[in-house]
Amino acid sequence: MKKAVAFAVLAAALYALNAPVSKLLLQSVPPTMMAGFLYLGAGLGMALMGLIRTAAKHGKRERRLTKKDLPYAIGMVVLDIAAPIFLLIGLRSTPAANASLLNNFEIVATALIALIIFREKIGKRLWAAIALITLSSALLSVEDADSFRFSVGSLFVLAACVCWGLENNCTRCLSKGDPLEIVVIKGFGSGAGSVIIGLFVGESLPAWGDLLKILLLGFVAYGLSIYFYVYAQRDLGAAKTSAFYAVAPFIGVLMSFVIFHETPGLLFFAALGIMIAGTWVVNRDQKD
């Protein structure tokens, strides 16, 4: 169990790089094209790791995916095409710190879908955490505290979280298989799909310098992160593994402050306090 928790936290820390670094790259790369190459970076990197593993004959033999896994694999790929596109569109008009915190809504989406569709047990503490994180996400989505208008960019980030919540549950159904194979399928399937969509809507390919940066970010923040995430899901389940991802947004917030020198308002700090409380409760749920 401790090893699974360590893998979940490591996956979260690697994913935390995504929002602030992606926002920097979005200054010169269109969102759909960037989403595609992030996943292609994950697929290429993990495929190379697979070749090295095979050559070295290192590690135990993992179960290969079968035809029975195909519906979940297709769902995983389709949702992984939609989610990062929504996130990157949202990042264009949302402060990186807000977007980082809003990513915690993925915990809510994952837990509710795990309960309703996949009949996964949810403890009382996790329900309390869901309520706190939902409230914090609502505050972060408000564009104007006086009129309570919701930010369109924030709503796109929340849509990405819902897609990833369903995708997390699809991945959970595949988690007994080889994590490396799962990430390679995610990477090449979702990456190719997004690039094709990007070309269809008229987006241009990134310059070589930007392309290499995106591929590297994709390998670290998506590839390695998902790899460790799948291992954690085997023992923790979809809801609790997603709960440990709650540490990622706080790392992302710190990076956003350093990179963009963003000055958040009082509403952000109110939401931050509630999100910290929700994160604490969700981690206490391990003892339920």
Beta strands, then each sheet from edge to edge (+ up, - down):
strand 1: 142-144
strand 2: 149-150
sheet 1: 1+ 2-
end
